[in-house]
Amino acid sequence: MNTEDFHFFLRVAESGSITQAAKEENIAVSVASQRIQRLENQLKLRLFYRTTRRLSLTEEARVLIEQGRPLLDGFHALTENLQQNHPILSGTINMTASATFGAHILVQIIAEFLKLHPELKINLDMNDQNVDLVAHGLDLAIRIGKLKDSSLIARPLCINRRLLCASPEYLQKYGHPASLQDLKQHRCIIQRHQQGISNTWHFVDQAGQNTDIELEGNFITNSGEGIRQASLAGLGISNHSLWHVQQDLKDGKLVQVLPDFTVEPTAVYAVTPDKKFVSSKVKILIEFLQHHFQQSL
């Protein structure tokens, strides 16, 4: 089987269009159709139902994607690892990270990495909602916070320190909370995740004892950057990673709230679909990220 044809089949399946996939590959639509037909002939399977308006996967194609893609990814990782002494990194790393972390931190570090490895290509999906790595054919995810139990492999890269803050405008109008319990009387900016609304903030004292405070607010968003902008606009007290608001604190646009109370820290993780078949280029990128994060976050 031609692995390039298989990868093109995956691209068509994800885009739902041979024309769109051909455009992304910069090839003619006629050539794209020939590649799909060649793969169907080799596999002796029909992969798509075609009409003039719609392209849909057959049941066999769905099984092929679900079970065949991990095998192909494993094969490519195996061959790359056998060549890991080769000094030049090449090929593509498909990865994902939150839009906020990607824009503020990750893109700059990736730029440094690509300057060291100009033959390498990185395709970064920036998305504040967790993307399914296996379903989207991703090699790596950079995720922050507590991870759910899953079959994915997570490697901690660094501690992610957090704090509470608000704008001077808000604090002048509503005052400074003096205790954790006072937070219940304030407007707090709430984040919504895929699992639901995160309206409970977690704190830890010097003895390691945890305190959870359930909060209310009149602004909820699923965007980390949206929370920052709402805080800057004076909508309430927000709970942030330090890297996200550090410059705002220095500039006086935001003020730390309850500095004597420690918000429970989280962590930054490198998440891969499989532990056994992680390619050498992904391993090298993870090590590069870990070094930078530990120096700067």
C-alpha positions as CSV (number, residue, x, y, z in Angstrom):
1,M,0.0,0.0,0.0
2,N,1.2,3.5,-0.9
3,T,1.5,5.3,2.5
4,E,1.3,8.7,0.8
5,D,-2.1,7.7,-0.7
6,F,-3.3,6.6,2.7
7,H,-2.3,10.0,4.2
8,F,-4.1,11.7,1.4
9,F,-7.2,9.6,2.1
10,L,-7.0,10.8,5.7
11,R,-6.8,14.4,4.6
12,V,-9.9,13.9,2.3
13,A,-11.8,12.2,5.2
14,E,-11.0,15.1,7.6
15,S,-11.9,17.9,5.1
16,G,-14.9,16.0,3.6
17,S,-13.9,17.1,0.1
18,I,-11.5,15.8,-2.5
19,T,-11.3,19.3,-4.0
20,Q,-10.3,20.9,-0.6
21,A,-7.8,18.2,0.1
22,A,-6.3,18.6,-3.4
23,K,-6.0,22.4,-2.8
24,E,-4.2,21.8,0.5
25,E,-1.8,19.4,-1.2
26,N,-1.4,21.7,-4.2
27,I,-2.3,19.1,-6.7
28,A,-5.0,18.8,-9.4
29,V,-8.4,17.4,-8.5
30,S,-8.0,14.8,-11.2
31,V,-4.7,13.6,-9.6
32,A,-6.4,13.6,-6.2
33,S,-9.2,11.4,-7.5
34,Q,-6.7,9.0,-9.1
35,R,-4.9,8.7,-5.7
36,I,-8.1,7.8,-3.9
37,Q,-9.1,5.3,-6.7
38,R,-5.6,3.7,-6.6
39,L,-5.9,3.2,-2.9
40,E,-9.4,1.7,-3.2
41,N,-8.1,-0.7,-5.9
42,Q,-5.1,-1.7,-3.7
43,L,-7.3,-2.3,-0.7
44,K,-10.2,-3.7,-2.7
45,L,-12.4,-1.5,-0.6
46,R,-14.8,1.3,-1.3
47,L,-13.8,4.2,0.9
48,F,-16.4,6.9,0.0
49,Y,-20.0,7.3,-1.1
50,R,-19.9,10.0,-3.8
51,T,-22.7,12.2,-5.0
52,T,-22.6,15.5,-6.9
53,R,-23.0,17.4,-3.6
54,R,-21.7,15.1,-0.9
55,L,-18.8,12.9,0.0
56,S,-19.3,10.5,2.9
57,L,-17.2,7.7,4.5
58,T,-18.2,4.0,4.1
59,E,-18.2,1.9,7.2
60,E,-15.0,0.1,6.0
61,A,-13.3,3.5,5.7
62,R,-14.3,4.4,9.3
63,V,-12.7,1.2,10.6
64,L,-9.7,1.8,8.4
65,I,-9.1,5.2,9.9
66,E,-9.7,4.1,13.5
67,Q,-7.5,1.0,13.4
68,G,-5.1,1.8,10.5
69,R,-3.9,5.2,11.4
70,P,-2.3,4.2,14.7
71,L,-0.5,1.3,12.9
72,L,0.8,3.7,10.2
73,D,1.8,6.3,12.8
74,G,3.6,3.6,14.8
75,F,5.5,2.4,11.7
76,H,6.6,5.9,10.9
77,A,7.7,6.5,14.5
78,L,9.6,3.2,14.5
79,T,11.5,4.1,11.3
80,E,12.3,7.6,12.6
81,N,13.6,6.1,15.9
82,L,15.9,3.7,13.9
83,Q,17.3,6.8,12.2
84,Q,17.5,9.0,15.4
85,N,21.3,9.4,15.1
86,H,20.7,11.4,11.9
87,P,21.4,15.0,12.7
88,I,18.7,16.5,10.5
89,L,15.1,16.5,11.7
90,S,12.6,16.5,8.9
91,G,8.9,15.7,8.2
92,T,5.9,17.1,10.0
93,I,4.9,17.4,13.7
94,N,1.1,17.9,14.0
95,M,0.4,19.3,17.5
96,T,-2.3,21.3,19.4
97,A,-2.3,23.7,22.3
98,S,-4.7,26.2,23.8
99,A,-5.1,29.4,21.8
100,T,-4.1,31.5,24.7
101,F,-0.9,29.6,25.6
102,G,-0.1,29.1,22.0
103,A,-0.2,32.8,21.2
104,H,1.5,34.0,24.4
105,I,4.2,31.4,24.9
106,L,4.4,28.5,22.5
107,V,4.7,30.1,19.1
108,Q,7.8,32.0,20.1
109,I,9.5,28.8,21.4
110,I,8.5,26.8,18.3
111,A,10.0,29.6,16.2
112,E,13.4,29.1,17.9
113,F,13.1,25.3,17.5
114,L,12.4,25.6,13.7
115,K,15.3,27.9,13.2
116,L,17.5,25.0,14.6
117,H,15.7,22.5,12.4
118,P,14.8,24.2,9.1
119,E,13.9,21.0,7.4
120,L,11.1,20.3,9.9
121,K,7.5,21.5,9.6
122,I,5.2,22.0,12.5
123,N,1.4,22.2,12.1
124,L,0.0,23.9,15.3
125,D,-3.7,23.8,16.0
126,M,-4.5,26.5,18.6
127,N,-7.8,25.6,20.3
128,D,-9.0,26.3,23.9
129,Q,-11.0,23.1,23.8
130,N,-9.2,19.8,24.0
131,V,-8.9,18.1,20.6
132,D,-9.0,14.3,20.3
133,L,-5.4,13.5,19.3
134,V,-6.1,10.1,17.8
135,A,-9.2,11.2,15.8
136,H,-7.3,14.2,14.3
137,G,-4.0,12.4,13.7
138,L,-2.0,14.6,16.1
139,D,1.4,13.8,17.4
140,L,1.5,16.0,20.4
141,A,-0.7,18.2,22.6
142,I,0.5,20.8,25.2
143,R,-2.1,21.0,27.9
144,I,-2.4,22.8,31.2
145,G,-4.3,21.8,34.3
146,K,-5.5,18.5,35.8
147,L,-5.8,15.8,33.1
148,K,-8.5,13.3,32.9
149,D,-7.6,9.6,33.1
150,S,-7.2,8.3,29.5
151,S,-5.2,6.1,27.3
152,L,-3.0,9.1,26.4
153,I,0.5,9.5,27.7
154,A,1.2,12.7,29.7
155,R,4.7,14.0,30.6
156,P,4.9,17.0,33.0
157,L,7.0,19.8,31.6
158,C,6.8,22.4,34.4
159,I,4.7,23.8,37.2
160,N,2.1,26.3,36.2
161,R,1.8,29.0,38.9
162,R,-1.6,30.7,39.3
163,L,-2.9,33.8,41.1
164,L,-6.0,36.0,41.4
165,C,-6.2,39.5,40.0
166,A,-8.6,42.3,39.1
167,S,-8.4,45.7,37.5
168,P,-7.9,48.9,39.7
169,E,-11.3,50.1,38.4
170,Y,-13.0,47.0,39.8
171,L,-11.2,47.1,43.2
172,Q,-12.0,50.8,43.6
173,K,-15.7,50.1,43.0
174,Y,-16.1,46.9,45.0
175,G,-13.1,46.9,47.3
176,H,-10.4,44.3,48.1
177,P,-11.5,40.9,49.5
178,A,-9.7,40.2,52.8
179,S,-10.3,36.5,53.0
180,L,-11.2,33.5,50.8
181,Q,-14.7,33.6,52.0
182,D,-15.0,37.2,50.9
183,L,-14.7,36.0,47.3
184,K,-18.3,34.7,47.5
185,Q,-19.5,38.4,47.8
186,H,-17.6,39.5,44.7
187,R,-18.1,39.2,41.0
188,C,-15.8,36.5,39.8
189,I,-15.1,35.7,36.1
190,I,-15.8,32.1,35.5
191,Q,-14.3,29.8,32.9
192,R,-16.3,27.1,31.0
193,H,-14.6,23.9,29.9
194,Q,-15.8,21.0,27.9
195,Q,-16.6,19.2,31.1
196,G,-18.7,22.2,32.4
197,I,-18.4,25.4,34.3
198,S,-15.4,25.8,36.6
199,N,-16.9,27.9,39.3
200,T,-14.9,26.4,42.2
201,W,-11.4,27.8,42.8
202,H,-8.8,25.7,44.7
203,F,-6.3,27.1,47.2
204,V,-3.6,25.4,49.3
205,D,-1.9,26.7,52.5
206,Q,1.7,26.3,53.7
207,A,0.7,23.0,55.4
208,G,-0.6,21.6,52.2
209,Q,-4.2,21.8,53.2
210,N,-6.7,22.5,50.5
211,T,-9.6,24.9,50.5
212,D,-12.2,25.1,47.8
213,I,-14.4,28.1,47.3
214,E,-17.5,28.0,45.1
215,L,-18.1,31.3,43.4
216,E,-20.6,33.3,41.3
217,G,-20.2,35.8,38.6
218,N,-22.0,37.5,35.8
219,F,-19.5,36.7,33.0
220,I,-18.6,33.2,31.8
221,T,-16.4,32.3,28.8
222,N,-14.6,29.3,27.5
223,S,-11.6,31.4,26.4
224,G,-8.6,32.1,28.6
225,E,-7.9,35.3,26.7
226,G,-11.6,36.3,27.1
227,I,-11.2,36.0,30.8
228,R,-8.1,38.3,30.7
229,Q,-9.9,40.9,28.6
230,A,-12.9,40.8,30.9
231,S,-10.7,41.3,33.9
232,L,-8.9,44.2,32.2
233,A,-12.4,45.7,31.5
234,G,-13.3,45.6,35.2
235,L,-15.9,42.8,35.1
236,G,-14.5,41.0,38.2
237,I,-11.8,39.0,39.9
238,S,-10.1,36.4,37.7
239,N,-8.0,33.3,38.2
240,H,-5.0,33.2,35.9
241,S,-1.8,31.5,35.1
242,L,1.0,33.8,36.0
243,W,2.5,33.8,32.5
244,H,-0.8,35.1,31.1
245,V,-1.0,38.3,33.1
246,Q,2.5,38.9,34.2
247,Q,3.0,41.9,32.0
248,D,-0.4,43.4,33.0
249,L,0.6,43.2,36.6
250,K,3.9,45.0,35.8
251,D,2.1,47.7,33.9
252,G,-0.5,48.2,36.7
253,K,-3.4,47.2,34.5
254,L,-4.2,44.4,36.9
255,V,-3.6,44.0,40.6
256,Q,-3.0,40.8,42.5
257,V,-5.8,39.9,44.8
258,L,-5.3,38.0,48.1
259,P,-1.5,37.7,47.6
260,D,-1.2,35.8,51.0
261,F,-3.3,32.9,49.7
262,T,-1.8,30.5,47.2
263,V,-4.0,29.4,44.3
264,E,-3.4,25.7,43.8
265,P,-0.8,25.4,41.0
266,T,-1.4,23.2,38.0
267,A,1.1,21.8,35.5
268,V,2.0,22.0,31.8
269,Y,2.0,18.6,30.1
270,A,3.2,17.2,26.9
271,V,0.6,14.6,25.8
272,T,1.1,12.0,23.2
273,P,-1.2,9.3,21.8
274,D,1.2,6.4,22.5
275,K,4.2,5.9,24.7
276,K,5.9,3.2,22.6
277,F,5.9,4.9,19.2
278,V,6.8,8.5,19.9
279,S,9.0,9.7,17.0
280,S,12.4,11.0,17.6
281,K,11.5,14.5,16.3
282,V,8.6,14.7,18.8
283,K,10.9,13.5,21.7
284,I,13.4,16.2,20.8
285,L,10.7,18.9,20.6
286,I,9.3,17.8,24.0
287,E,12.8,18.1,25.6
288,F,13.3,21.5,24.0
289,L,10.0,22.7,25.3
290,Q,10.7,21.3,28.8
291,H,14.0,23.2,29.0
292,H,12.4,26.5,28.0
293,F,9.3,26.2,30.2
294,Q,11.4,25.4,33.3
295,Q,13.5,28.5,32.6
296,S,10.7,30.9,31.9
297,L,7.4,29.8,33.5
